[in-house]
Amino acid sequence: MSGKSSTLGPGMRADTLPFGIPGAQAPGATLTTVSRAVAENEPPPLSPNSDLRVVGKPVPRIDGALKVTGRARYTADMQLPGMLYASVATSRLPHARVKSIDMRAAQAHPGVRAVHVVKRVLGVAVLRDKSAEMPADFPIVRFAGQPIAAVAAVSQTAADEAAALIRVEYEPLPFVVDVDEARKPDAPLVYPGPADQPHTAGGGGGLQNLPQQGNVHGPARNERGNVETGFKQADVMVEAEFRTQVQTHGALETHGMVADWRGDGLTVYASTQSTSSVRDELAEIMDLPESRVRVLTEYMGGGFGAKFGAGNAGAMAAELSRKAGAPVRLTLTRKDEHLSTGNRPNSRQHLKIGATKDGHLTAIDLRCFGTGGVGTGAGAGGPAANMYQCPNLLVEESDVFTNAGPAAAFRAPGHPQGCFALEQVIDELAEKLDLDPLELRGRNDNSAVRREERRIGAARAHWAARRAPGADRGPIKRGIGVAQALWYRIVNLDSACEVRIGRDGSVELLSAVQDIGGGIRTALAQVVAEELGREASDVRVSIGDTAYPVGPPSGGSMTTTSITPAARAAVFQARQAMSAALGPFFGVSASEIEMRDGKVFPRADRSRAISFRQAAGRLRTSEVVGRASRVADYEQPKQLVQYGGVQFVELAVDTETGVIKVEHVVAVHDCGRPLNPLAVESQINGGIIQGISYALYEDRRLDRNTGLMVNPNLEAYKIAGAFETPEIETVILENYLALSSTDAGGIGEPATVATAAAIANAFYNATGVRVRMLPMTPAVVLDALRQEMRA
């Protein structure tokens, strides 16, 4: 499938790669081939999945048995000799000046070995002009749950007892925790002047140096064309207000680290999505060279965007370990996890869209306010700006500071909020134009992939049989709704792998990338196994250690996109070295040696095949090694490359109780080349369940009078469980983009983006009533039904 062209530069070749979707019917989506300029040392193109043995096949996770039997070691499982346990004292006031901190009683506790007072709070916005605030000995408290001090003791009980003995004297300050109240000119100020949150490894933070009035930081503007002109051209318009809530991160494992300070450096076991960003942040905090900080993540209990960097927990653990001269484990309580480690910001969206009578959009105007607490990053304009073709667009996004814990990146930041508004308005436009909602989307969405996804999903969900809104008689009403999702191709070139083939036939891949639960271990094993003619279970995958080649962060669906081409390049190098060593034995050139089905043989004579282990035994050295880093995509598209999907939701509404029951979801998604459809399906299932949880249940509630969270646990903070999980039918498209040696993409974001919007549209189809706020609790549903009856 490869050839050469005289127009290419030195060290380059022209490769022919698959492009499009096998079996697609939508124009522009059908499978074809394209030519790409590729470096000579890159592996040859992969065929479509149907022609491969391991890649593209549903492979059980290679670490599955370790997890279900409890042998997989998480941060909380680490037991180091002489290890101490940490506990944190946090503020119960949402805004205050700390006058004094008395640690004497805590230090006197018999089990305590070290104490630490927090001098710098991480993950929050920072005043542009420090002189705007009176100097203080301790950080200003700006949210309830802000860490104040920590202790390390010989047991967790002793540490908790000692932390309770810390005495803090506060000067309370005025506070505001409600986003609408915080926008008022006379609202208490969270920061006494303009403040910005620096960007974080996980995509947190926001634009710097935006205008700020009071607590309102922004707006950030995204504009093309002229919306006033566009609305004058419109024959129909829909204008509506939407409200979404704050959703807290609720990963299986809370934030935790074990810090082991030695005189020559620091070793940290962390529940993190990025070993490298933890290393870099701790090196800066502890004033160490990065080479003297080692971070390990063997296994972790999930992360949705909040587990990047060392954070306050990591900094406190490291400081306590240095002071105590012993390892220290700090694992946050579930309450602290709710309060201080991250959340999805809420939104107040005013959305107006115009269209011509033939169904072409003329203008989109979105004004959005949201709070990331004492941080930024509350925008929701991505879907409005990027989903549909519209010549005139204005998006204004403003952050509203409140005295609440800082936001963090959360599985497609801003997109579930924005999609909830956008996709409802698109449905309302379709109704005004007397068009099928899918038809209106088709007239304005130039994505050939989503066109194919709409076609497949409509057939699977029996969309043609959809009835008019509110057609059911009686209190139980059923409906079906649709919504689209999008996310983006993100590549991190700090992605490298090393592959070793031992003389005993063993194969090992090493990389600092960590598996947050998406199954990257197995995908890497599949890539290596495919190249060597082995099974995924034959490959040892050693990851999550900064002593290994650098790995990308696990977030933004960039992991598979970034690391698997590096893995394939590394194993390709190792295979070439092994083939070169075996060439004399077989009497052929290295390029003529085939590896397949666990055998090695000359391509022209399979009868001479020997086992892979026998072949490796003929190596002249103890091992051959390939090491490679991610190269840039073969072509840089002119526009953002989008991944996405289309989701159809069938639900039932009890109009007497207000209870919504999602019964069936059809989800059609693309993620480039799916390396392991079993893992991709699992990611889609998880995204849908999380989207249902966001749409119907999750809601951080803060008491306006005290600033405290009233539901900081998993009993009062409802998350969807087994009883709320519907039948989920997934369809995974192979969408070849011809951009890398694996052509893999990500799937972590899109499945959660469209779910709430599809539920809202299905609710309207069931009842004939719009719900424009989340979560759609029974109280919200009944109120909407009552208002419709009064109207």
SULQUIDA-V12593 format. One line per field, one symbol per residue. phi: phi as a letter, one per 30 degrees, with the letter a starting at -180 (. if undefined). burial: + if it has 9 or more other ideal C-beta (glycine too) atoms within 8 Angstrom, else -. A space follows every 10 residues. Layout:
phi: ???
burial: ???
This chain:
phi: .babbddddd ibbcccbdbj ceidcdeicd dbbbcbdbde dddddddeed ccccdicdce ddceddddci ddccedddbc eidcbcbccb dccdaacdda bccddddddd cdcabbcdcb ccibdbddcd ddbeebdbed dbadjddcab bbbdbddddd ddddddcccc cdbebbbcdd ddddecdedd bdaebbcddc dcjdiadcid dbbiccckcd cbbbibdddd ddddcbbbba cbbbcdccdb decdeabccb dceclbcbcb dbcadddded dddddchbde dcccbbbdbb ciackcccid iddddddddd ddddiadbcb bddddddddb ckadddabcc bbbcbddcic dcabbbcbba ccidbbjcdb cedddbdbdb dbbbcbbbdc dbdbeddbeb gieiddddde deddddddde dddhcdeddd dddbcddddd dddddddddd cheddecdei ddcidcbcab bbacbbbbdb ccddbbbbbc cdddidbbcb adeccdkdjd eddddddddd dcicceddcd ccbibdddee cddcaihcdd eddddddddd dddddddddd dcedddibde dcccbahicb adedaddcdb dedddddcdd cdacbbbbcd cdedbcddbe dccalbbcbc bbbdddcidc bdcabcbcbb aidddbeddd ddddeddddd dddddcbdad ccdddciddc bdaccdcdbe bddcdddccc bccdcdchca dcidbcbdce dddddddddd ddddddcibc ccbcdddedd dddddddddd d
burial: -+-----+-- -+++++++++ +--+-+--++ +----+++-- -+--+++++- -+-++++-+- +++--++--- -+-++--+-- --++++++++ +-++++++-- +++-++--+- ++++++++-- +++++-+--- --+--+-+++ ++++++++++ +++----+++ +++-++-+++ --+-+++++- +++---++-+ +-+++++--+ -+++++---+ -+-+++++++ -+--+-+-++ +-++-+++-+ -+++++++++ +-++++++++ +----+++++ ++++++++++ +++-++-+-- -++++++-++ ++++++++++ ++++++++++ ++++-+++++ ++-+++++++ ++++++++++ ++++++--+- ++++++-+++ ++++++++++ +++++-++-+ ++++++++++ ++++++++++ ++++++++++ ++++++++++ --+---++++ +++++-++++ ++++++++-+ +-+-----++ -+---+++++ ++++++++++ ++++++++++ +++-++++++ ++++++-+++ ++++++++++ ++++-+--+- ++++++-+++ ++++++++++ ++++++++++ +++++++++- +++--+-+-+ -++++--+++ ++-------- ++-++++++- --++++++++ +--+------ ++++++++++ +++++--+-+ ++++++++++ ++++++++++ ++++++++++ ++++++++++ -++---+++- +++---+-++ ---+++-+++ ++++++++++ ++++++++++ ++++++++++ +++++++-++ +++++++--+ ++-++--+-- -
